[in-house]
Each structure stands twice: as C-alpha cells, then as structure tokens.
Amino acid sequence: MKLTPGKRKGLEAVSDSRGVIAAAAMDQRGSLMSAIAKDKGIDKKAVTKEMMSEFKEAVVRVLTPHASAILLDPEYGLSAAKQRAKNAGLLLAYENSGYDNTRPGRLPDLLDHYSVRRIAAEGADCVKILLYYTPFDSAEINDVKHAWVERIGAECVAADIPFFLEFVGYQEGVDEKGLDFAKKKPEVVRASMEEFSKPQYAVDVLKVEVPVTMAFVKGTSSCKGDSAYTRDEAKEHFRRAAAAAKKPFIYLSAGVSNDTFTETLDLASETGVNFSGVLCGRATWKDAIPVYGKHGAKALEDWLSDQGVKNIKNVNGRLTAAKPWFSFYGATSASALG
C-alpha cells in the first residue's frame, strides 16, 4: 500500500503521536441552530450566524488542546478553525446540512459555494462527507449515492487530500433509536463498511456508527429495558463489522451521552477490534447548549473548561486500545507508506 504525499500528510495532521485519530466534531448546523433556538426561547430563524460562530469558537478554543483534530463546517466554522490549538488538525465538512426530503432515500447534497479544492484552500487537512445510507434501500436510490461518493472521492484524489466518509444508517418509517432498528443495525453498519471500502470510492477513513444500539445491549448501564442482543452477541457484531472494513475506521458518537459513548468504547476495546480512534461531537459538548442558550458565552466557556474537558478526557482515556491508522496497512509508521 502506497499513500500519496498529500493524503499521508493530511492523515498525519489529524492524528496524535501514536497515529490514532482523537478528533472532536463541531460541524453541526441545522440541529445546533434548533437546539440554541429552543434553549434561548426564540424562533430558529432568529439564531444568527454570530451565535453559531460564537458557540463553535468556544468549543474549539477549550477542547482542541485535548484533541488531535477538529471537524468544522465552512458555513459557520471558519472563524473557529483559526482558534484551534496548534496540535489540532482540521477537517471540513463538504455536504449541506440535512438531506432532500422531497423524495425518498434521504439523498444528500453538497455546499453550493465549495469544492474540494476550495475546502483545501481554507486550510483543511482532510475532507469529510456525511451520507445517510442503508444497504436495504432500492438499487436505484443506492446507485445515486454510490455515484455521488465516487465523484467526491475522485475530487479528493485530484486535490491529493484525505477523504473521510461518514455514513449514518436509517430505515424509512422506523425510529432509528428504537428496538426494531436496533435489530437491523448490525447488518446496516457491516454492509455499509464493506461497500465503501471498495476502491472506486477512494475513501481513506470510514467514520462509522458502532454496529449496535447500546440502549439494547443486555447488561450494560445504557440498557434500561428491552434488549436486542446479549453482551456476547454485541461483541460478535463489532467483530463482524470490523472484519468487513478494508480501510481504517473510526467511531462517531451519534449524539449519545458521554457515559454511553465511553461504555461503547469500553465494549469495542474488550472486543479487540482494530478501530483507529474517534470523531466525537455531541457526547462531549451537547449539554453545554442549554448553558449557552440561557446564560451566554461566558457560562458556556466555563462549562466547557470544566465538564467539557472532563468529557473529552473520558473519551481519550478509552483510546489506549485504538490502533494507528497506518497499522491497517501493515505499516509500523506513516512514513513507511510514502
């Protein structure tokens, strides 16, 4: 396996000294706007660009000294990007927030005023894309998505910049947090990891959901009632999904609490899967939104400096079991892939 100089440099920039990706995520847009509006008691349309930037800047200032990288969006996050700690690399999102809800399939769209070349010009070390995906959709819908990812992969190859693909599973008409979806989730995640490992997509790092819903893993502190899997079954799902990956993969927190995400990482570590780190957003700073909404920027910064730092350290403490991204290719260092 050879990596081009730009791809290798970008991956090194977002990794820690071990080659593990311990990244924070702050690229939320529509969902963050809605949450700020709710806690400020105002209409979503009244949430200004300044409010969005202010929130992102505080998160970046306080948390990036404890992260190997930060994921931001070019719409509201560029001022925050300039405030990151020197140790933290930069990933920028290339997709529009949300998806097209005028037709089936949760089809994605790209930011109108950006290209991979322009994202690189903003100082990004890596490009990230979010895709809602399920292998159980019609071939017609998934063909559109496959072509879309191929185009972005080709753009990243041309610009010689790493491509992080995040895919989030779903099933139309089913609650993704519910028991019915929890039973399908292992296969949704496994098959998605298998699909996007294929060379035509030119993906460098898969940003993936864990293949189980922790609230339905029997015997975990996250499980309060019904279960979909025993602990041993859950571990087998982790192994099967990991075995399907032909590219380095990292876990996303998917909006769960810090306690749930750290318990998830403990389970992954126990299983011995070769994950290469995390890209963790809301599990670190989600509880700061009401603080900001009700008490403003200073209170937000105070909360982040205390609980936010504790949260990110909780996650980082679970990364001792993570493997360097370059070890996925049988290399002992990034330079061996040059």
N, C-alpha and C positions, 0 to 999 in steps of 0.2 A: 504493500500500500504506500503510495506517494501522496503527499499533500502539496498543493501549490503554495508558494511563499505567502501570498495574501491570506489564504484560508488558515494556514498554520499560525500566522501572526495574530489573526483575529481570535482564534480559539485560545491561544496563549494569553491574550489580553483580558479575556473574561474568566480565566481560571485562577485558582490560587497557586501557591508554590508547589503543591503536590500534583497539580493538573486536574484538580476537582473543581467543578463549577458550583460555587456557593453564591448564587445570584439572587438579588431582590427584584421584585416586579412592581412597577408603578405605572403601567400603561393603560389602566382602566380609564374609560372616558364616560360613556353613557351611564353605566352603573354607578360610577363615582358621583356624577352630576345628580342623579336621582337621590342618592344617599345624602349628599350635602343638602339638597333642597328639603328633604324630609326633616333632617335634624335642625335646619335653620327655620323651618316652618314657612318656606317660600315656594313659589312655583319653580319648576325645573328650569323654565326659560329665564328666570331671574338669577340663576347661577352664572356668574361672569367668568370670562377667561382668566381674569386676575385671581379669582377664588381658586380655580382649578390649579393654576400655576403655583399659587401660594402653598396649597396643600402638598403638591408634588415636591416643591423645593424643600419644604421642612422634612419630608420623608427622606429625600436624597441626602440632605446635609447631615442628618442624625444617624441614618442607618448605613450609608455606604462605607464608613470606616470599618464596618464589620462584614462587608460583602466583597466577593470577588468581582462583581459586576452589578449594574442596574439596568433593568429593561424599562424604557420610557416610550412615549409616543411623540411624533414630531408636531402634533397639533397643539398640545399644552405643555410638553415636557422639555422643550429645548433650553429654556432658561434654567430649569432644574439640572439638566445634564452638565451645565457649566459649573455647578456647585458640588459635583461628586468628589469624593476623596480620591487622591492620586492613585491609590491601589485598585480602584474600581474601573473595570472596562465598561463599555456602553453598547447595549443592544437597542435598536429602534424598531418599533412595530411598523409594518408596511400596509396593514389591512385597515379598512374602515371599521369603526366600532359597530357591533351588531351584525345583522345579516338581512338579506332581502326577504321580507315576509309577505310579499305579494304573490309568491308562487312556492310550491313545495320544495323541500330539500335544503332549506337554510343556506342558500347559495351566498358565497362571500363576494366582497368587492374590495378593490384597492383604493388607497387615498388618491384623490384626483390630481393633486399637485406634487406627487412624489413618484420617483422611480428608484430602483436600487442604486443607480449612480448618484442621485441626489441625496439619498439616505447616507451613503458613504461620505459624500461631501459635507454632511452635517457632523461628521466625526464618529459615526457609528463603527464599531469593530465588527459587528455581526448584524444580520437582518433577521427579524422574526415575523412569522406569519401565524395567524390563528385560523383554523378551519374546523367547522362543525362537520363531523364525519361519522358515518356508520356503514359497515360493510353490508348491512341489511337493506339499504336504500336500493332503488331501482338502478339497473346498469346505466340507464340514460342520465340520471342525476349524478351518479358517481363518475361517469365519463367526463362530464363537465368539470368536476372537481379535480380529477386526475390531470386533465389538460392544463387547468389553472395552476396547479402546483408545478407541473413541468415547465411552464413559462417562467415562473418565478425562479425556479432552480437554474434555468438557463441564463437568466439575468444575473444571478449571483455568480455563476461560473464566469461570465463575461467581465464582471467587475472584480473578480477574484476576492470575494468576501464570503465568510461562512453563512450558511442558511440554516436557521433553527425553525423547524416546523412543529407547531403545537396543534394537536387535534383533540377535540372535545367530543365525546360520544353523546348520542341522544337517540330518542325514538319518538316520532311524532305521536302526540296524544297520550304519552306516558310521562309521569313525573320522574325526572331523572334522579331525584333524591329518594324515590320510593322503592319498595321491595321488588316489584315486578321488574324494574330496570336493573336493580342490583343483581338479579339472576342472569340477565343477559350481558351485563357489563364486562365480565372476564373475556368473553369471546369478541365483543366490540373492540376492546383495547388490544387484545392479542392480534386480531386480524388487521387492525389499523397499523400496528407496529410492523407487521410483516409486509403489508402493502407499501408503506412509504420508506421501507429500507431498500426498495428496488432502485437500481442505478439510474433509471431515466428521470427520477425526481431530483437528483443531485443534492439531496438533503445531507447536511453534515451532522446535525444533532437533532434527535427526536425529543420533543418536550411532551411528556405523556402523563396521562392520569394513571394513578395506581389502578390495577385491574379489579379491585373490589371496592365496595362501599363500606367503610369502616363501621358505620352505624348498624350494619347487618352481619358483622363478624362475631360469632358467638364467643362470649368470654372476654371481649375487650371492654374497656371502660366506656367506649363510644356507643356500645350496643345496649339499648335500654329496653328492648322488647323482642320483636320477631327477629329471626336470623335467617340469612340466605346461605351461609357457609360456616363450617367449623373453622377453628384456627388452622388446622392442618390443611383443610381444603383451600383456605385463603392463601396459604403459603405455596400450595401447588399452582394456584392461579398466577401468583407472582413469578414462579419459575417458568411456567409455560409462556407467559407474555415476554419475559426477558429472553427466552430461547428464540423467539420469533424475530428479535431485533438483529439486524446486520449492521447497524450504526450505533454510535454511543447514544445513550438516552439518559434524560434527567426527569425527575418527578416535579409536577406542579401541585400546588396546594389546593386548587379548585374551590377556594372560598371557605374551607373548613376552619375550625378554630385552631389555635396554636397547639392546644393539648391533643386534639385529634390528629393533627399533622405529625407531631413528634411521635405519637403512638404508631402511626402509619410507618414512619421511617424506622422505628424500632423493629417492626414486623419485617420490613424489607431487609434490614440488616441481619436479623435472625435467619432469614431465608437464604442469605448469601448471594443474592442476585448482583450482577455487575453493573449497577447504576452508577452514573458519573457525577451525581450531585443533584441540585435542586434549582428551580427558579420559583421562588416563593414570594407571593404578594400579600394577599389579604390575611393569611394566618399570622402575619407579623403586625400589620398596621390597621386592620379593619375596625377594631374597637376604638380607634382614635377619631373616627369620623364624627360620632356624636359629641366628642370633646371639642372638636373644631367647630361643629355646627352651633353649639350652644355657647362656647366660651372664647372662640377665636384662635388666632395663630400662636400666641404666646403659650396658651394652655396646651395646644397641640404639640408644640415643641417640647414642653415639659413632660407630657405623657410619653412621647417617643423616646426621650432621653432616659426615661425610667423603664416603663413596661415594654416599649418597642424594642429597646436594646436587649432586654431580658428575653423577649420572644425570639429575636434573630439569633441570639446566642444558644437558645434551646435547640433551634434547628441546626445550627452549625455543629453543636455537640453530637448530633446524630450522624454526621458525615464522615466519621472515622472509618466506617465500613465502605464508603464510596470508593470506586476505583477511578484512577486518572482516565480521562477520555482517550488518551493515546494508547493505553493498555488494551483497549478494544481491538486495536490493530496489531497486537502482539509486540508493541514497541515499549522500550523502557524510558523513553523521553520523547518530547515533541520533536526535537531536532533530528531524531532517528527517522522521522517520516519525511524529512526535507529532500 
